[in-house]
Structure formats: structure tokens, C-alpha cells
Amino acid sequence: MGGGAIAFRWLIGVCTWALSGHADYSEAGHAPNPYVPWLGPYFVLLTPVLSGLVYGPLVQRYAREARGFGCPR
């Protein structure tokens, strides 16, 4: 269980670096992504959209039971 938590935390760091170009985007002063400077700060809007386009089909294919808000009613 501890290894999964460590891997998850590492994955968050890798994704943050890959999508924002900074180790901690909140400390970077909302600087534009150095990988796509032509987007300026608008990459913050584009990143969740692209992530959802990847995440949605994965959930649809491998976790059909994952529905709703994650809280039982």
C-alpha cells in the first residue's frame, strides 16, 4: 500500500512537470509553460481538457462501474 502512495505522488510530480514545465506551478508565479510559450497562460485551460480526453476513454473502457461523484447517496 505504501508503494502505491509513493508511486501516485511521483506520478503527480511528473505530470505537473510535463504539463506546466515547472516543479510546482503555484510557486512559479503563473508563468507560461516553457514547452508551449505561444499559448501563454491559457495552457491552464487547455490542460484539463486534454487530460479529460485521455481519462474519459480509459474510465469508459476499464472502469465502467466508476460513475457519479464518488460519494454514496
Backbone as a chain_set.jsonl record, in Angstrom:
{"seq": "MGGGAIAFRWLIGVCTWALSGHADYSEAGHAPNPYVPWLGPYFVLLTPVLSGLVYGPLVQRYAREARGFGCPR", "coords": {"N": [[0.827, -1.194, 0.0], [1.959, 1.241, 0.74], [3.835, 1.607, -1.26], [2.239, 2.107, -3.463], [1.195, 4.614, -2.799], [3.514, 6.148, -2.819], [4.239, 5.884, -5.516], [2.017, 7.111, -6.688], [2.264, 9.76, -5.773], [4.701, 10.437, -6.97], [3.921, 10.248, -9.642], [2.129, 12.374, -9.783], [3.92, 14.515, -9.485], [5.483, 14.172, -11.817], [3.55, 14.52, -13.846], [2.78, 17.161, -13.29], [5.173, 18.517, -13.867], [5.448, 17.828, -16.596], [3.132, 18.928, -17.76], [3.085, 21.608, -16.996], [5.666, 22.573, -17.024], [7.075, 23.272, -14.811], [8.248, 22.511, -11.511], [6.585, 23.068, -9.337], [3.808, 24.576, -10.035], [2.272, 26.535, -8.784], [4.098, 28.0, -7.337], [5.539, 29.205, -9.305], [4.632, 31.608, -10.08], [2.554, 31.739, -11.868], [3.582, 31.484, -14.446], [4.044, 31.268, -18.01], [3.926, 28.142, -19.825], [7.011, 26.714, -20.577], [7.331, 24.908, -22.655], [5.316, 25.285, -24.503], [5.209, 28.177, -25.297], [3.717, 29.909, -26.874], [1.077, 29.618, -26.167], [0.801, 31.022, -23.865], [-0.554, 31.946, -20.689], [-2.835, 30.472, -21.091], [-2.611, 27.763, -21.332], [-3.332, 26.613, -19.017], [-6.058, 26.347, -19.125], [-6.302, 24.603, -21.246], [-4.991, 22.231, -20.504], [-6.602, 20.664, -18.559], [-8.69, 19.952, -20.277], [-7.46, 18.398, -22.294], [-6.464, 16.379, -20.651], [-8.843, 15.254, -19.708], [-9.826, 14.221, -22.091], [-8.11, 12.106, -22.41], [-8.459, 10.667, -20.037], [-11.215, 10.062, -19.884], [-11.93, 8.069, -21.958], [-10.354, 5.97, -20.901], [-11.573, 5.402, -18.421], [-14.087, 4.693, -19.357], [-13.501, 2.349, -20.755], [-12.078, 0.633, -18.936], [-13.127, 0.918, -16.351], [-16.019, 0.791, -15.969], [-17.841, 0.782, -13.911], [-17.323, 3.024, -12.426], [-18.926, 5.726, -11.583], [-20.79, 8.786, -11.227], [-20.292, 11.048, -8.434], [-18.53, 9.915, -6.692], [-19.292, 9.671, -4.108], [-21.427, 7.923, -1.948], [-24.984, 8.009, -2.002]], "CA": [[0.0, 0.0, 0.0], [2.83, 2.41, 0.796], [4.46, 1.769, -2.572], [1.252, 2.74, -4.343], [1.126, 6.033, -2.442], [4.745, 6.774, -3.308], [4.14, 5.948, -6.977], [0.999, 8.11, -7.028], [2.856, 11.083, -5.519], [5.697, 10.631, -8.022], [3.184, 10.484, -10.882], [1.622, 13.752, -9.72], [5.056, 15.391, -9.773], [5.846, 14.032, -13.232], [2.507, 15.163, -14.653], [2.881, 18.601, -13.073], [6.332, 18.982, -14.632], [5.197, 17.652, -18.024], [2.048, 19.779, -18.244], [3.285, 23.033, -16.721], [7.058, 22.951, -17.215], [7.599, 23.71, -13.519], [8.075, 21.501, -10.463], [5.396, 23.488, -8.591], [3.289, 25.676, -10.835], [1.761, 27.613, -7.932], [5.233, 28.824, -6.916], [6.181, 29.781, -10.488], [4.036, 32.912, -10.37], [1.671, 31.565, -13.027], [4.37, 31.719, -15.651], [3.614, 30.422, -19.125], [4.632, 26.875, -19.988], [8.147, 26.909, -21.479], [7.242, 23.997, -23.795], [4.369, 25.88, -25.461], [5.105, 29.581, -24.888], [2.735, 30.621, -27.69], [-0.221, 29.55, -25.501], [0.768, 31.925, -22.721], [-1.147, 31.31, -19.512], [-4.045, 29.734, -21.455], [-2.413, 26.322, -21.254], [-4.019, 26.178, -17.796], [-7.394, 25.938, -19.558], [-6.187, 23.515, -22.208], [-4.501, 21.014, -19.855], [-7.679, 19.786, -18.079], [-9.465, 19.446, -21.413], [-6.694, 17.303, -22.882], [-6.42, 15.293, -19.666], [-10.158, 14.622, -19.726], [-9.941, 13.44, -23.319], [-7.359, 10.87, -22.19], [-9.006, 9.971, -18.878], [-12.576, 9.6, -20.167], [-11.956, 6.743, -22.599], [-9.787, 4.957, -20.004], [-12.616, 5.025, -17.467], [-15.141, 4.017, -20.111], [-13.065, 1.001, -21.147], [-11.572, -0.213, -17.863], [-13.815, 1.097, -15.065], [-17.395, 1.199, -16.269], [-18.609, 0.949, -12.669], [-16.986, 4.32, -11.834], [-19.931, 6.708, -12.011], [-21.202, 9.748, -10.226], [-19.351, 11.94, -7.779], [-17.651, 9.155, -5.821], [-19.864, 9.627, -2.761], [-22.722, 7.248, -1.949], [-26.107, 8.889, -1.614]], "C": [[0.87, 1.256, 0.0], [3.505, 2.685, -0.533], [3.528, 2.433, -3.561], [1.142, 4.233, -4.075], [2.36, 6.779, -2.938], [4.707, 6.924, -4.818], [3.135, 7.009, -7.414], [1.551, 9.52, -6.853], [3.896, 11.421, -6.585], [5.008, 10.953, -9.348], [2.596, 11.891, -10.912], [2.738, 14.734, -10.048], [5.459, 15.357, -11.237], [4.825, 14.727, -14.123], [2.532, 16.68, -14.489], [4.029, 19.173, -13.89], [6.047, 18.923, -16.138], [4.159, 18.638, -18.55], [2.275, 21.266, -18.007], [4.708, 23.5, -16.982], [7.73, 23.431, -15.947], [7.354, 22.613, -12.495], [6.84, 21.803, -9.614], [4.855, 24.742, -9.265], [2.788, 26.832, -9.97], [2.882, 28.526, -7.439], [5.91, 29.53, -8.082], [5.596, 31.143, -10.847], [3.158, 32.888, -11.604], [2.36, 31.942, -14.325], [3.857, 30.834, -16.78], [4.469, 29.156, -19.214], [5.784, 27.073, -20.967], [8.11, 25.998, -22.703], [6.317, 24.535, -24.881], [4.173, 27.362, -25.127], [4.065, 30.361, -25.684], [1.335, 30.559, -27.094], [-0.337, 30.549, -24.357], [0.168, 31.225, -21.516], [-2.389, 30.478, -19.838], [-3.852, 28.222, -21.471], [-3.077, 25.76, -20.007], [-5.446, 25.739, -18.13], [-7.339, 24.706, -20.457], [-5.792, 22.194, -21.544], [-5.628, 20.136, -19.315], [-8.525, 19.2, -19.211], [-8.746, 18.254, -22.042], [-6.616, 16.111, -21.929], [-7.744, 14.544, -19.622], [-10.373, 13.775, -20.963], [-9.15, 12.133, -23.227], [-8.037, 10.03, -21.108], [-10.382, 9.36, -19.167], [-12.625, 8.247, -20.842], [-11.349, 5.638, -21.73], [-10.824, 4.476, -18.995], [-13.72, 4.253, -18.182], [-14.749, 2.566, -20.425], [-12.752, 0.101, -19.956], [-12.306, -0.091, -16.54], [-15.234, 1.596, -15.291], [-18.226, 1.43, -15.009], [-18.334, 2.289, -11.986], [-17.952, 5.368, -12.382], [-20.208, 7.689, -10.88], [-20.063, 10.537, -9.628], [-18.381, 11.202, -6.871], [-18.148, 9.07, -4.393], [-21.208, 8.9, -2.826], [-23.812, 8.202, -1.478], [-26.936, 8.261, -0.545]], "O": [[0.543, 2.232, -0.675], [3.727, 3.838, -0.901], [3.958, 3.225, -4.399], [1.012, 5.028, -5.006], [2.26, 7.908, -3.418], [5.096, 7.964, -5.351], [3.365, 7.723, -8.39], [1.323, 10.383, -7.701], [3.964, 12.559, -7.051], [5.458, 11.827, -10.09], [2.571, 12.528, -11.965], [2.528, 15.682, -10.805], [5.746, 16.397, -11.83], [5.196, 15.444, -15.053], [2.324, 17.407, -15.46], [3.872, 20.208, -14.538], [6.369, 19.86, -16.868], [4.291, 19.132, -19.669], [1.726, 22.099, -18.728], [4.942, 24.697, -17.147], [8.846, 23.947, -15.998], [6.376, 21.871, -12.592], [6.126, 20.883, -9.216], [5.387, 25.836, -9.08], [2.872, 27.989, -10.382], [2.643, 29.699, -7.155], [6.777, 30.377, -7.863], [6.025, 31.763, -11.819], [3.029, 33.892, -12.305], [1.796, 32.623, -15.18], [3.296, 29.767, -16.529], [5.6, 29.124, -18.73], [5.565, 27.552, -22.08], [8.784, 26.278, -23.694], [6.527, 24.258, -26.062], [3.083, 27.759, -24.716], [3.576, 31.385, -25.206], [0.479, 31.361, -27.467], [-1.442, 30.885, -23.928], [0.365, 30.022, -21.342], [-2.945, 29.839, -18.944], [-4.822, 27.476, -21.607], [-3.357, 24.564, -19.94], [-5.982, 24.845, -17.475], [-8.238, 23.866, -20.422], [-6.23, 21.135, -21.992], [-5.62, 18.937, -19.591], [-9.017, 18.076, -19.105], [-9.362, 17.218, -22.292], [-6.693, 14.961, -22.362], [-7.756, 13.318, -19.511], [-11.024, 12.732, -20.902], [-9.488, 11.158, -23.899], [-8.17, 8.815, -21.255], [-10.667, 8.246, -18.727], [-13.303, 7.346, -20.347], [-11.78, 4.488, -21.812], [-10.94, 3.277, -18.744], [-14.226, 3.262, -17.655], [-15.587, 1.666, -20.362], [-13.121, -1.073, -19.96], [-12.118, -0.941, -15.67], [-15.599, 2.688, -14.855], [-19.199, 2.184, -15.032], [-19.049, 2.654, -11.053], [-17.804, 5.833, -13.512], [-19.888, 7.429, -9.72], [-19.001, 10.679, -10.234], [-17.476, 11.83, -6.322], [-17.493, 8.46, -3.548], [-22.042, 9.226, -3.671], [-23.572, 9.087, -0.656], [-27.918, 8.853, -0.097]]}, "num_chains": 1, "name": "protein.A"}
